[in-house]
Amino acid sequence: MKNSCKKILVFTSVVAVLWFVVAPVAGAVDNKSKNVENDFLFQLLKEGQTMSIELVSGKELLGRVKRFGDFVVVIEIEGIELLVYKHAIATIKPASRSDEP
């Protein structure tokens, strides 16, 4: 076997081993963070209080969480439901009394 073929075979083997060792650990972290996220959003849904949602663009939304899924949150703002992708959300916090409509 040529030297370059041996290097490719070794590299492929190392990548395959890393995939089976690292992937489950990364998945465990994702599941924990997903549970914290879902618990937080579910609590907001139950309470129904007005929240301040800051987007990564800097825009602030004031509304109530109506529903959520793996990738989106539905927020009700003045009777209109708005679908917001989770990756667009920077922070969610209770709205101060002066912010509430």
Secondary structure, DSSP 8 states (H G I E B T S, - for coil): --HHHHHHHHHHHHHHHHHHHHHHHHHHHHHHHHHHHHHHHHHHHHH---EEEEETTS-EEEEEEEEE-SSEEEEEETTEEEEEEGGGEEEEEE--TTT--
